[in-house]
Amino acid sequence: MIEFSLFGAFLVGLMGAAHCFGMCGGLVGLFSNSIPAAPGRNLLGHQLGFLFSYNLGRITSYAFAGALVGGSSAMLGKLFAIDDYLIVLRVLAGVMMILTGLYIAKIWFVIAKIERLGKYLWRYISPLTQRFRAIKRKREALMAGMIWGWLPCGLVYSTLTWAVAAGNALEGALIMLCFGLGTLPALLSAGFAAKALANFVQKKAVRLASGGLLILFGIQTLYIAVMQLS
């Protein structure tokens, strides 16, 4: 299952580019404008250094969240000796794969409603962003990115259910790492105000193919879980 989850997580991040622009494009644009002037003539390298630091922090938060939920589910299984709990979690992961596929294909948008749940957590985290209004060093960009990684996002929450179902911290972290790497092209291009990738993934054929592939992954995950229960 983990191989499909890793590829599926990367695909969700990559094909969710339009959602990434809507959720985070403004933040990346604001961040890009706040990057201090390059000391020399290498403007592109200077900007890329800050943008990579920012996105490294964001992806680190995703991986930490994946390790946290994956490790927590493993601990609960050992504490309470629930034999079938992982199978139930995999059923949930399969359902969320299907819902995410429907979202990317623009057939059903229930995933977007899940984002509202994260707003309660974000209200406690967002005050920390005030400390990074003026970013002058790459380590400050890294810290700002780590805070940004907790921004409410339906695609993140959906992929986290796969990390929970992985049943251990390492695989949970790897799933969220792959998701974060999938989002990297979109958000790096957003930093340079280039939306070619977003236009590509918005094409109907691309959306339907990617969404359909995720739905197939979800169906397969459900099938394996049901077979384990029987």
C-alpha positions as CSV (number, residue, x, y, z in Angstrom):
1,M,0.0,0.0,0.0
2,I,2.8,2.4,0.9
3,E,4.1,2.6,-2.8
4,F,0.6,3.7,-4.0
5,S,0.3,6.1,-1.1
6,L,3.6,7.8,-1.8
7,F,2.9,8.2,-5.5
8,G,-0.7,9.2,-4.8
9,A,0.5,11.8,-2.2
10,F,2.9,13.3,-4.8
11,L,0.2,13.3,-7.4
12,V,-2.2,15.2,-5.0
13,G,0.4,17.8,-4.4
14,L,1.3,18.2,-8.0
15,M,-2.2,18.2,-9.4
16,G,-3.5,20.4,-6.6
17,A,-1.5,23.3,-8.1
18,A,-4.6,25.4,-8.8
19,H,-5.7,24.9,-5.2
20,C,-2.2,25.8,-4.0
21,F,-2.3,29.1,-5.9
22,G,-5.6,29.9,-4.4
23,M,-4.6,29.1,-0.9
24,C,-0.9,30.1,-0.8
25,G,-0.1,32.0,-4.0
26,G,-0.8,35.3,-2.3
27,L,1.4,34.3,0.7
28,V,4.2,33.3,-1.6
29,G,3.9,36.6,-3.6
30,L,4.0,38.6,-0.4
31,F,7.0,36.6,0.8
32,S,8.8,37.1,-2.6
33,N,8.3,40.9,-2.3
34,S,9.8,40.9,1.2
35,I,13.0,39.1,0.2
36,P,15.9,41.5,0.9
37,A,17.8,42.9,-2.1
38,A,20.6,40.7,-3.4
39,P,24.0,41.8,-2.3
40,G,25.4,41.1,-5.8
41,R,24.1,40.6,-9.3
42,N,22.9,37.0,-8.8
43,L,19.2,38.0,-8.2
44,L,17.7,34.7,-9.4
45,G,20.0,32.6,-7.1
46,H,19.3,34.9,-4.2
47,Q,15.5,34.6,-4.6
48,L,15.7,30.9,-5.1
49,G,17.7,30.5,-1.9
50,F,15.0,32.2,0.1
51,L,12.1,30.5,-1.6
52,F,13.7,27.0,-1.1
53,S,14.3,27.8,2.5
54,Y,10.6,28.9,2.9
55,N,9.3,25.8,1.1
56,L,11.7,23.5,3.0
57,G,10.2,24.7,6.2
58,R,6.7,24.1,4.9
59,I,7.5,20.6,3.8
60,T,9.3,19.9,7.1
61,S,6.0,20.7,8.9
62,Y,4.1,18.4,6.6
63,A,6.6,15.5,7.3
64,F,6.5,16.2,11.0
65,A,2.6,16.1,11.0
66,G,2.8,12.8,9.0
67,A,5.2,11.3,11.5
68,L,3.0,12.5,14.4
69,V,-0.2,11.1,13.2
70,G,1.4,7.9,11.9
71,G,3.3,7.3,15.1
72,S,0.2,8.1,17.2
73,S,-1.9,5.5,15.4
74,A,0.9,2.9,16.0
75,M,1.0,3.7,19.7
76,L,-2.8,3.5,20.0
77,G,-2.7,0.1,18.4
78,K,-0.1,-1.2,20.8
79,L,-1.8,0.3,23.9
80,F,-5.3,-1.0,23.2
81,A,-4.4,-4.1,21.1
82,I,-7.0,-3.4,18.5
83,D,-6.4,-5.9,15.8
84,D,-8.6,-4.3,13.1
85,Y,-8.0,-0.6,13.7
86,L,-5.5,-0.2,10.9
87,I,-7.8,-1.8,8.5
88,V,-10.6,0.6,9.5
89,L,-8.1,3.5,9.0
90,R,-7.2,2.2,5.5
91,V,-10.9,2.2,4.7
92,L,-11.0,5.8,5.7
93,A,-7.8,6.5,3.6
94,G,-9.4,4.8,0.6
95,V,-12.5,6.9,1.0
96,M,-10.4,10.1,1.3
97,M,-8.4,9.1,-1.8
98,I,-11.6,8.8,-3.8
99,L,-12.9,12.2,-2.5
100,T,-9.6,13.8,-3.3
101,G,-9.7,12.4,-6.8
102,L,-13.3,13.8,-7.2
103,Y,-12.0,17.2,-6.0
104,I,-9.1,17.3,-8.4
105,A,-11.3,16.2,-11.2
106,K,-13.7,19.1,-10.2
107,I,-16.6,16.7,-9.8
108,W,-17.3,17.1,-6.0
109,F,-15.7,19.6,-3.7
110,V,-16.4,18.1,-0.3
111,I,-12.7,18.2,0.5
112,A,-12.7,22.0,0.5
113,K,-15.2,21.9,3.4
114,I,-12.8,20.0,5.5
115,E,-10.5,23.1,5.5
116,R,-12.9,24.9,7.8
117,L,-12.0,22.5,10.6
118,G,-8.4,23.7,10.5
119,K,-9.3,27.3,11.0
120,Y,-9.8,26.7,14.7
121,L,-6.2,25.5,15.0
122,W,-4.9,28.3,12.8
123,R,-6.2,31.0,15.0
124,Y,-3.7,29.9,17.7
125,I,-0.8,29.5,15.3
126,S,-1.3,32.6,13.1
127,P,0.0,35.1,15.7
128,L,3.4,33.5,15.3
129,T,3.6,34.8,11.8
130,Q,3.8,38.4,13.1
131,R,7.4,37.7,14.1
132,F,8.4,37.0,10.5
133,R,7.0,40.1,8.7
134,A,10.4,41.3,7.8
135,I,12.6,38.3,6.7
136,K,16.3,39.1,6.3
137,R,17.9,35.7,6.7
138,K,17.3,32.2,5.2
139,R,16.8,30.7,8.6
140,E,14.0,33.2,9.3
141,A,12.5,32.1,5.9
142,L,12.8,28.4,7.1
143,M,11.0,29.2,10.3
144,A,8.3,31.2,8.5
145,G,7.7,28.2,6.2
146,M,7.4,25.8,9.1
147,I,4.5,28.0,10.5
148,W,3.0,28.3,7.0
149,G,2.9,24.5,6.8
150,W,0.1,24.5,9.4
151,L,-2.2,26.7,7.3
152,P,-5.6,25.0,7.0
153,C,-5.7,23.0,3.7
154,G,-8.2,20.3,2.7
155,L,-5.6,18.5,0.5
156,V,-3.2,18.4,3.5
157,Y,-5.9,17.0,5.8
158,S,-6.9,14.4,3.2
159,T,-3.4,13.2,2.7
160,L,-2.9,13.1,6.5
161,T,-5.5,10.3,6.7
162,W,-3.2,8.2,4.5
163,A,-0.4,8.9,7.0
164,V,-2.6,7.8,9.8
165,A,-3.4,4.6,8.0
166,A,0.3,3.9,7.4
167,G,0.5,2.9,11.0
168,N,4.0,4.1,11.7
169,A,5.9,7.4,12.0
170,L,8.4,6.8,9.2
171,E,5.8,5.9,6.5
172,G,3.5,8.7,7.7
173,A,6.4,11.2,7.3
174,L,7.3,9.8,3.9
175,I,3.7,10.2,2.6
176,M,3.6,13.8,3.7
177,L,7.1,14.5,2.4
178,C,6.0,13.2,-1.1
179,F,2.9,15.4,-0.9
180,G,5.1,18.4,-0.1
181,L,7.5,17.7,-2.9
182,G,4.5,17.5,-5.3
183,T,3.4,21.0,-4.3
184,L,6.9,22.4,-4.7
185,P,6.8,23.2,-8.5
186,A,3.5,25.1,-8.1
187,L,4.6,27.2,-5.2
188,L,8.1,27.9,-6.5
189,S,6.6,29.1,-9.8
190,A,4.1,31.1,-7.8
191,G,7.1,32.8,-6.2
192,F,8.2,33.9,-9.6
193,A,4.6,34.8,-10.7
194,A,4.7,32.1,-13.4
195,K,1.4,30.2,-13.7
196,A,2.1,27.8,-16.6
197,L,1.8,24.8,-14.3
198,A,-1.5,25.9,-12.9
199,N,-2.8,26.4,-16.5
200,F,-1.7,22.9,-17.4
201,V,-3.3,21.1,-14.5
202,Q,-6.5,23.0,-15.0
203,K,-7.0,21.4,-18.4
204,K,-10.0,19.1,-18.3
205,A,-8.3,16.0,-19.7
206,V,-5.4,16.4,-17.2
207,R,-7.8,16.9,-14.3
208,L,-9.9,13.9,-15.2
209,A,-7.0,11.6,-15.7
210,S,-5.3,12.6,-12.4
211,G,-8.6,12.5,-10.5
212,G,-9.4,9.1,-12.1
213,L,-6.1,7.7,-11.1
214,L,-6.5,8.7,-7.5
215,I,-10.0,7.2,-7.5
216,L,-8.6,4.0,-8.7
217,F,-6.0,4.1,-5.9
218,G,-8.8,4.6,-3.5
219,I,-10.8,1.7,-4.8
220,Q,-7.8,-0.6,-4.6
221,T,-7.1,0.5,-1.0
222,L,-10.7,-0.2,-0.1
223,Y,-10.6,-3.5,-1.8
224,I,-7.4,-4.6,0.1
225,A,-8.9,-3.4,3.4
226,V,-12.2,-5.3,2.8
227,M,-10.3,-8.4,1.9
228,Q,-8.3,-8.2,5.1
229,L,-11.5,-7.8,7.1
230,S,-13.1,-10.9,5.5
